[in-house]
Amino acid sequence: MQLYNKLSAKERSELIDEAGKNRLTLSFYQYAKIGNPQVFRDHLFITWNALDVLGRIYVAHEGINGQLSLPADRFNEFKSHLDSISFLEGIRLNIAVEQDNKSFLKLKVKVRDKIVADGLNDDTFDVTNKGIHLGAEQFNVFIEDENTVLVDMRNHYESEIGHFKNAVTPDVDTFRDSLDIIEADLKDHKEDKNLVMYCTGGIRCEKASAYFKHKGFKNVYQLEGGIIEYSRQVKEKNLDNKFLGQNFVFDDRRAERISEDVVANCHQCGQPFDVHTNCANEACHLLFIQCDTCKEKMENCCSTACMEINRLPYEEQKELRKGKGNSNDIFKKGRADHLPFKKDLRNIFETLNLNKHEE
């Protein structure tokens, strides 16, 4: 009985090409009490692997959070399976705005402590006492109200390439960081302001809205289904689109365009641009924004140091990395002092010491 993925990304990519079928990318989440997450996880993997589902799914005692793709012609089978699970019956599925057959190349179903790493102690407040959900039409009305404070609950690299008009976009690396900042900034307006929040698909706002109600905020609202569902409703109902730019997504697409506005800049030259890339140096892999001109000039690297390393023979690069632990700063998305057009700069190479000439 197969319980884990056995194919490489390259092998899976080739199989997708051979199949020649259109795939559907979607996401969903549900808070529910799951008695044995491991047993539930194994059941999902066996069933979904047979349906050729690919993606990243987190299962915990508190529920499930899924981002995945599957052949479009097997969607009904997949939906029937979801409906056979009591707490997933009739669940809303956020269909991606832009489709890509290779948005996911592996099926990963993981058991976690939480379905979102929120850093909160859920025992200290009622997580079911959530804010009021707003559809796209109501949301558009609320965010034009002068008594509304609209807050983006995503991280800095997400909001940098796209956000709602007039939204507060905290410059944070984690969801937990934003909670304290928002509470401190709005401590004098817990009763007289509407606190309206949004995120990619809604899951972060579910927990955040309950948290802020626990902290004494009286008028707490959240965008139903997040940016993905908002975009769908805007098109379906021909509403005014208040979102500017791209919606960051956590798969190989990296983003889906919601409007033609470009609200970000290349981190290397400052020109308007909003497409993320990863530094070609495998020891760095920094996620940052790089325009096509800089990509060619810098050979898809974030710095000249990385460019020099990336030019070395592959085996020599491996030798340079050997025995050197990865600092967490390597994974700080878009934050490095050699990117002149990105704020909160830091040097990710201080701990790497990859330049062989320094050894």
C-alpha positions as CSV (number, residue, x, y, z in Angstrom):
1,M,0.0,0.0,0.0
2,Q,1.6,3.3,-1.1
3,L,1.3,6.0,1.5
4,Y,3.9,8.5,0.1
5,N,5.0,10.1,-3.2
6,K,7.6,8.0,-5.0
7,L,8.1,10.1,-8.2
8,S,10.4,13.0,-8.7
9,A,9.1,16.3,-9.9
10,K,10.8,15.7,-13.2
11,E,9.2,12.3,-13.6
12,R,5.8,13.7,-12.7
13,S,6.1,16.6,-15.1
14,E,6.8,14.1,-17.9
15,L,3.7,12.1,-17.0
16,I,1.6,15.2,-17.1
17,D,2.8,16.0,-20.5
18,E,2.2,12.4,-21.7
19,A,-1.3,12.4,-20.3
20,G,-2.2,15.6,-22.2
21,K,-5.1,16.4,-19.9
22,N,-6.0,19.8,-18.5
23,R,-5.6,20.0,-14.7
24,L,-7.6,22.1,-12.2
25,T,-5.8,24.0,-9.4
26,L,-7.9,24.7,-6.3
27,S,-7.7,25.2,-2.5
28,F,-9.9,24.7,0.5
29,Y,-9.8,24.6,4.3
30,Q,-12.0,23.5,7.1
31,Y,-11.7,23.8,10.9
32,A,-13.0,20.5,12.4
33,K,-12.1,18.1,15.2
34,I,-10.1,15.2,13.7
35,G,-9.5,12.5,16.3
36,N,-6.7,10.7,14.5
37,P,-5.0,12.9,12.0
38,Q,-2.6,10.2,10.9
39,V,-5.3,7.7,10.0
40,F,-7.2,10.5,8.2
41,R,-4.1,11.5,6.4
42,D,-3.4,8.0,5.1
43,H,-7.0,7.7,3.9
44,L,-6.7,10.9,2.0
45,F,-3.4,9.9,0.4
46,I,-4.6,6.5,-0.8
47,T,-7.8,7.9,-2.3
48,W,-6.4,11.1,-3.8
49,N,-3.3,9.4,-5.2
50,A,-5.6,7.1,-7.2
51,L,-7.3,10.2,-8.6
52,D,-4.0,11.7,-9.7
53,V,-4.3,14.5,-7.2
54,L,-1.1,16.5,-6.6
55,G,-0.5,19.2,-4.0
56,R,0.3,20.2,-0.5
57,I,-2.3,19.2,2.2
58,Y,-1.9,19.8,5.9
59,V,-4.0,17.7,8.4
60,A,-4.2,18.4,12.2
61,H,-6.5,17.8,15.1
62,E,-8.0,21.2,14.3
63,G,-8.9,20.5,10.6
64,I,-7.5,20.4,7.1
65,N,-5.9,22.9,4.7
66,G,-5.4,21.9,1.1
67,Q,-3.9,23.4,-2.0
68,L,-3.9,21.0,-4.9
69,S,-4.4,20.2,-8.6
70,L,-6.1,17.3,-10.3
71,P,-7.2,16.3,-13.8
72,A,-10.3,18.3,-14.7
73,D,-12.1,15.2,-15.8
74,R,-11.8,13.7,-12.3
75,F,-13.2,16.7,-10.5
76,N,-16.6,15.1,-9.9
77,E,-15.0,12.0,-8.4
78,F,-12.9,14.2,-6.1
79,K,-15.9,16.3,-5.1
80,S,-17.9,13.1,-4.3
81,H,-15.1,11.9,-2.0
82,L,-15.1,15.3,-0.2
83,D,-18.9,15.1,0.2
84,S,-18.6,11.6,1.7
85,I,-16.7,13.2,4.7
86,S,-19.1,14.7,7.1
87,F,-17.2,17.9,7.8
88,L,-16.2,18.5,4.2
89,E,-19.6,17.9,2.6
90,G,-20.6,20.9,0.5
91,I,-17.3,22.8,1.3
92,R,-16.5,25.8,-0.9
93,L,-13.6,25.1,-3.2
94,N,-11.5,28.1,-4.3
95,I,-10.8,27.5,-8.0
96,A,-7.6,29.2,-9.1
97,V,-7.9,32.4,-11.1
98,E,-5.1,31.3,-13.5
99,Q,-4.6,27.6,-14.2
100,D,-1.3,25.8,-14.8
101,N,-1.1,22.0,-15.4
102,K,2.2,22.0,-13.4
103,S,1.2,24.1,-10.4
104,F,2.0,21.0,-8.2
105,L,4.3,18.1,-9.1
106,K,4.0,16.0,-6.0
107,L,1.3,14.8,-3.6
108,K,2.3,15.7,-0.1
109,V,-0.2,15.1,2.7
110,K,1.4,16.0,6.1
111,V,0.2,15.8,9.7
112,R,1.0,19.0,11.5
113,D,0.2,20.5,14.9
114,K,-1.9,23.2,13.1
115,I,-3.2,23.7,9.6
116,V,-1.7,27.2,9.7
117,A,1.4,28.1,11.6
118,D,-0.2,31.0,13.5
119,G,1.9,30.9,16.7
120,L,-1.2,31.2,18.9
121,N,-2.4,29.3,21.9
122,D,-5.9,28.4,20.9
123,D,-6.8,27.4,24.5
124,T,-6.7,31.1,25.5
125,F,-9.7,32.2,23.3
126,D,-12.7,30.9,21.5
127,V,-11.5,30.1,17.9
128,T,-15.1,29.5,16.8
129,N,-16.2,33.1,17.7
130,K,-15.2,34.5,14.3
131,G,-15.8,37.7,12.5
132,I,-18.6,38.4,10.0
133,H,-18.0,37.1,6.5
134,L,-18.4,39.6,3.6
135,G,-19.0,38.7,0.0
136,A,-17.3,40.8,-2.7
137,E,-20.2,43.2,-3.1
138,Q,-20.5,43.9,0.7
139,F,-16.7,44.1,0.9
140,N,-16.5,46.8,-1.7
141,V,-19.0,48.9,0.2
142,F,-17.2,48.4,3.5
143,I,-13.8,49.4,2.3
144,E,-15.0,52.7,1.1
145,D,-16.4,53.6,4.5
146,E,-14.3,56.1,6.3
147,N,-14.8,54.2,9.6
148,T,-13.2,51.0,8.1
149,V,-9.6,50.0,8.6
150,L,-8.7,47.4,5.9
151,V,-5.9,45.1,6.8
152,D,-3.9,42.7,4.7
153,M,-3.2,39.6,6.8
154,R,-0.6,38.2,4.5
155,N,3.2,38.5,4.7
156,H,5.3,41.3,3.1
157,Y,6.3,39.5,0.0
158,E,2.7,38.6,-0.7
159,S,1.2,42.1,-0.4
160,E,4.1,43.7,-2.2
161,I,3.0,42.4,-5.6
162,G,-0.8,43.0,-5.0
163,H,-3.2,44.3,-2.4
164,F,-6.6,46.0,-2.1
165,K,-6.9,49.8,-2.6
166,N,-6.2,51.7,0.7
167,A,-5.2,48.5,2.6
168,V,-2.8,48.5,5.5
169,T,0.0,46.1,4.6
170,P,2.1,45.2,7.6
171,D,5.8,44.6,6.8
172,V,6.0,41.2,8.4
173,D,7.5,37.8,7.8
174,T,4.9,35.8,9.6
175,F,1.2,35.9,10.3
176,R,1.8,36.0,14.1
177,D,3.9,39.2,13.8
178,S,1.0,41.1,12.2
179,L,-1.4,40.4,15.0
180,D,0.5,42.4,17.6
181,I,1.2,45.2,15.2
182,I,-2.4,45.6,14.3
183,E,-3.6,45.4,17.9
184,A,-1.1,48.1,18.9
185,D,-2.0,50.4,16.0
186,L,-5.7,50.2,16.6
187,K,-5.9,49.9,20.4
188,D,-7.8,53.2,20.6
189,H,-10.3,52.2,18.0
190,K,-11.6,48.8,19.2
191,E,-15.2,50.1,19.3
192,D,-15.5,52.9,16.8
193,K,-13.8,51.4,13.7
194,N,-14.7,48.5,11.4
195,L,-11.7,46.1,11.3
196,V,-11.9,44.4,7.9
197,M,-9.4,41.7,7.0
198,Y,-8.4,39.7,4.0
199,C,-5.9,37.0,2.9
200,T,-5.4,34.6,0.0
201,G,-8.2,32.1,0.6
202,G,-9.7,33.1,4.0
203,I,-8.0,30.7,6.3
204,R,-5.7,33.1,8.1
205,C,-8.6,35.5,8.7
206,E,-10.7,32.8,10.3
207,K,-8.2,32.6,13.2
208,A,-7.3,36.3,13.2
209,S,-10.9,37.5,13.4
210,A,-11.6,35.3,16.5
211,Y,-8.3,36.5,18.0
212,F,-9.2,40.2,17.6
213,K,-12.7,39.7,18.9
214,H,-11.1,38.1,22.0
215,K,-8.9,41.2,22.3
216,G,-12.0,43.4,22.5
217,F,-12.6,44.6,18.9
218,K,-16.3,45.0,18.5
219,N,-16.7,45.2,14.7
220,V,-14.7,42.5,13.0
221,Y,-15.2,41.4,9.4
222,Q,-13.4,39.2,6.9
223,L,-13.5,38.7,3.2
224,E,-15.3,35.4,2.5
225,G,-13.0,33.1,0.5
226,G,-10.2,35.6,0.4
227,I,-8.8,37.2,-2.8
228,I,-9.5,34.1,-4.9
229,E,-13.2,34.0,-4.2
230,Y,-13.4,37.8,-4.4
231,S,-12.0,37.7,-7.9
232,R,-14.5,35.0,-9.0
233,Q,-17.4,37.0,-7.6
234,V,-16.2,40.2,-9.2
235,K,-16.2,38.5,-12.6
236,E,-19.5,36.7,-12.1
237,K,-21.4,39.7,-10.9
238,N,-19.5,42.3,-13.0
239,L,-18.4,44.2,-9.9
240,D,-15.8,46.9,-9.6
241,N,-12.4,45.3,-8.9
242,K,-10.7,46.9,-6.0
243,F,-7.7,44.7,-6.0
244,L,-4.5,46.0,-7.5
245,G,-1.9,43.7,-9.0
246,Q,-1.2,40.0,-8.5
247,N,-2.3,37.5,-5.9
248,F,0.7,35.6,-4.5
249,V,0.1,31.8,-4.4
250,F,2.2,29.0,-2.8
251,D,2.7,26.8,-5.8
252,D,4.8,26.8,-8.9
253,R,2.7,29.5,-10.5
254,R,3.8,31.9,-7.7
255,A,1.1,34.4,-8.5
256,E,-2.1,34.9,-10.4
257,R,-3.0,38.3,-12.0
258,I,-6.1,39.9,-10.6
259,S,-5.7,43.3,-12.3
260,E,-3.3,44.8,-14.8
261,D,-1.9,47.2,-12.2
262,V,1.8,46.7,-11.4
263,V,2.4,47.9,-7.8
264,A,5.8,46.4,-7.1
265,N,9.4,47.1,-8.4
266,C,12.3,45.1,-9.5
267,H,14.5,44.7,-6.3
268,Q,17.7,45.3,-8.3
269,C,16.9,48.2,-10.6
270,G,13.7,49.7,-9.3
271,Q,11.7,49.5,-12.5
272,P,8.0,48.6,-12.2
273,F,7.8,44.8,-12.1
274,D,5.9,42.2,-10.1
275,V,7.2,38.7,-10.9
276,H,9.1,36.7,-8.2
277,T,12.0,34.4,-8.9
278,N,14.4,32.3,-6.9
279,C,18.1,33.0,-6.9
280,A,19.8,30.5,-9.2
281,N,22.5,29.8,-6.6
282,E,21.1,26.7,-4.8
283,A,22.8,27.7,-1.6
284,C,20.9,31.0,-1.6
285,H,17.5,30.4,-3.3
286,L,16.3,33.8,-2.2
287,L,12.9,34.7,-3.4
288,F,12.9,38.2,-4.8
289,I,11.5,40.4,-7.6
290,Q,13.7,40.5,-10.7
291,C,12.8,42.1,-14.1
292,D,13.7,40.5,-17.4
293,T,16.6,42.9,-18.0
294,C,18.2,42.2,-14.6
295,K,17.5,38.5,-14.9
296,E,19.6,38.4,-18.1
297,K,22.3,40.7,-16.7
298,M,22.6,38.9,-13.3
299,E,22.0,35.4,-14.7
300,N,19.0,34.9,-12.5
301,C,21.0,35.6,-9.4
302,C,20.3,38.1,-6.6
303,S,24.0,39.3,-6.3
304,T,27.3,39.1,-8.0
305,A,28.5,36.8,-5.2
306,C,25.8,34.3,-6.1
307,M,26.5,34.8,-9.8
308,E,30.1,33.8,-9.3
309,I,29.2,30.8,-7.3
310,N,26.5,29.7,-9.8
311,R,29.1,29.7,-12.6
312,L,31.2,27.1,-10.8
313,P,30.9,23.5,-11.8
314,Y,28.1,21.8,-10.0
315,E,30.3,19.5,-8.0
316,E,32.4,22.4,-6.8
317,Q,29.2,24.2,-5.7
318,K,28.3,21.1,-3.7
319,E,31.7,21.1,-2.0
320,L,31.3,24.7,-1.0
321,R,28.0,23.9,0.6
322,K,29.2,20.8,2.4
323,G,29.1,21.0,6.2
324,K,27.6,24.5,6.2
325,G,24.2,24.7,7.9
326,N,21.5,26.9,6.4
327,S,20.7,30.0,8.3
328,N,17.1,30.9,8.5
329,D,18.0,34.2,6.8
330,I,18.5,32.2,3.6
331,F,14.8,31.8,3.4
332,K,13.8,35.4,4.2
333,K,11.8,36.2,1.1
334,G,13.0,39.4,-0.6
335,R,15.1,40.6,2.3
336,A,18.8,41.1,1.6
337,D,21.1,44.1,1.8
338,H,22.3,43.7,-1.8
339,L,18.7,44.4,-3.1
340,P,18.6,48.2,-3.1
341,F,14.9,48.5,-3.8
342,K,13.7,46.3,-1.0
343,K,13.2,47.6,2.6
344,D,14.3,46.1,5.9
345,L,17.6,44.9,4.4
346,R,19.8,42.3,5.9
347,N,22.9,40.3,4.7
348,I,22.0,36.7,4.2
349,F,25.6,35.9,3.3
350,E,27.2,36.7,6.7
351,T,26.5,33.2,8.0
352,L,27.0,31.4,4.7
353,N,30.6,32.2,4.1
354,L,30.4,30.5,0.7
355,N,33.1,32.5,-1.0
356,K,36.0,30.0,-1.2
357,H,38.5,32.9,-1.3
358,E,37.6,33.8,2.2
359,E,38.4,30.4,3.6
